[in-house]
Amino acid sequence: MSRYYKLSIIAVGIPKETVEKILSEHFGWEGEADCWDGRVYYFGEGSLYGGQTEEQAHGQISAMLKSVYPDAKVRSEWTHMEDLPFEAYGDAIAEA
């Protein structure tokens, strides 16, 4: 079973090209990075498989990035896209 996510990575001490390459080639995430205020911000989309938790995935991503840049700082933020809360307004409409 897979779960679809929006992923945000904030990193310090790693070039944006490295963040993009590792997340794309090693983890299969689709996204892009930008730099601002000395930080790399990566925004992407992808899935976790086989019951992997967000924390486990962060550990793998962080370990891979830090294997190249050991002094880097890496933070991840996960938004599960398959079950977002929402509010509905207006008239009731029957299902077709």
N, C-alpha and C positions, 0 to 999 in steps of 0.2 A: 504494500500500500504506500502511495506517495502522498505528500502534503505540499501544496503550492504556497510559496512565500514571496513577499517583497523583502529584500535584504538591504540593509544599510550598513556600511562599514565606515568607520572613522579611524584613520591611521595616522601616526606621526612617525617619521623616520624611514619611510618607504616611498619610492617613486610611484606615481600613479600608474605608469605603464606596467610595473611589476604587480601591483594589486589587480589590475584588469587581467593580465595574463594568467596569474595563478588562479583567480576565481573562474575564469573562462575555461582554461585548458585542464586544470586539475579537478575542478568541482562542477563544471558544466553550467555555471550561472551565466545569464545573459544580462549585461549591463555596461555601465561606463563610469569612469571616475573623473573627478575634477579637483583642482587644488584651490584652497582658500585659507588665508590666515595661517599658513604653515602646516596645514593638515590636508590629507587626502580624504575626499568623500566619495564613496562608491555606492551607487544605487543600482540594484539588479533584481532579477526575478529568476526563480527556479524552484526545484522540489527537493525535499528530503525523502529518503527511501528507507524501507526496512525497519521502521520504528525508531529511526535515529531522532534524538531530541535536538532542539535548537542549541542547547548547551554543548552537546557532543559535537555538533557541526561547527560551532564557534571554536571549540578546542582544536579541531582539525585544521580549520582555516588559519587560526592564529599560529599554530605550530608550524604550518607550511610557510607563512609569511616571515615568521621569526627565524626559520632555518636559514633564510637568505639575509635577513637584517635582524640580528639577535637583540639589538637595543630598541627595536621598534615597540610602539604601543598600539594595540589593536582593540577596538570595541565593535561589537555587532549589535544591531537592533533588528528584530524579526517581526513581521506582520503576517499572520496566517490569513491568506486571502480567500479560503474556501468557506469560512463561516463568520463573516464580518457582521457585527450588529448593524441594524438599520432601523429607521423610523418610516412609517408609511402614513400618508395623509390623503384625504379625499374620499370619494364614494367607493363603496364596496362593489367590485366587479367579479362576477362569477367566472370560474375557469372554463375555458372553451373545450 
